[in-house]
């Protein structure tokens, strides 16, 4: 099983975050600062959705949806694969 991760700049001002890609569905995951006892440690600041929400009307949402539904393998150097 492979693990795909993409670095995206999100927010205003934008900051880099890792987006976990679920290639078996149309879902993507962004680790946020919700309370978690067994979460994977993030190498960056956790996303705070209460301070900067990306709505479905935001162009970023459409871009992400298109990326997730068409990505079958790593296409660029900013995509990381973990085994």
VOGU-3710 file (C-alpha; in Angstrom, 3 decimals, decimal comma):
1> xxxxxxxxxx> 0,000/0,000/0,000  1,316/3,432/-0,903  0,803/6,708/0,891  0,597/9,898/-1,181  1,100/13,361/0,219  1,086/16,758/-1,490  2,305/20,041/-0,055  -0,200/22,865/-0,577  -0,187/26,491/0,468  -3,488/27,258/2,207
11> xxxxxxxxxx> -4,860/30,327/3,967  -4,335/34,063/4,039  -1,425/34,547/4,400  -0,719/31,167/2,854  1,283/28,530/4,723  2,465/25,090/3,539  0,459/22,065/4,729  0,601/18,377/3,836  -2,532/17,045/2,162  -2,945/13,271/2,491
21> xxxxxxxxxx> -4,394/11,780/-0,675  -6,818/8,850/-0,538  -6,404/7,321/-4,003  -9,179/4,805/-3,340  -11,834/7,508/-3,093  -12,479/11,174/-3,824  -11,383/12,211/-0,318  -8,359/14,155/0,800  -7,180/14,790/4,346  -5,609/17,804/6,003
31> xxxxxxxxxx> -4,420/17,319/9,581  -5,882/20,062/11,751  -5,386/21,091/15,368  -8,352/19,081/16,686  -7,564/17,144/19,875  -5,910/13,862/18,943  -4,066/11,329/21,080  -2,664/9,010/18,369  -2,171/11,334/15,401  0,920/11,269/13,237
41> xxxxxxxxxx> 3,249/14,117/14,255  3,187/16,851/11,627  6,429/18,489/10,425  4,587/21,804/10,152  2,042/23,877/12,032  -1,361/22,180/12,145  -4,192/23,766/10,180  -6,614/25,793/12,308  -9,984/25,584/10,524  -11,654/28,005/12,936
51> xxxxxxxxxx> -9,235/30,747/11,856  -9,249/30,240/8,094  -11,931/28,160/6,406  -11,751/27,094/2,755  -15,349/26,979/1,555  -16,717/25,015/-1,395  -16,968/28,289/-3,355  -13,222/28,930/-3,004  -11,233/28,234/-6,217  -8,859/26,098/-4,114
61> xxxxxxxxxx> -11,674/23,615/-3,437  -12,324/23,085/-7,149  -8,608/22,714/-7,837  -8,205/20,154/-5,053  -11,225/18,161/-6,175  -9,859/18,029/-9,723  -6,397/17,031/-8,478  -7,705/14,278/-6,205  -9,995/12,717/-8,793  -7,373/12,640/-11,565
71> xxxxxxxxxx> -4,163/11,805/-9,700  -3,139/8,185/-10,168  0,591/8,480/-9,489  3,085/11,132/-8,327  3,373/13,752/-11,054  5,721/16,369/-9,577  8,551/16,635/-7,094  6,247/18,032/-4,390  4,399/14,692/-4,119  5,835/12,360/-1,473
81> xxx> 5,287/8,600/-1,408  5,564/6,632/1,835  5,431/2,858/2,110
//
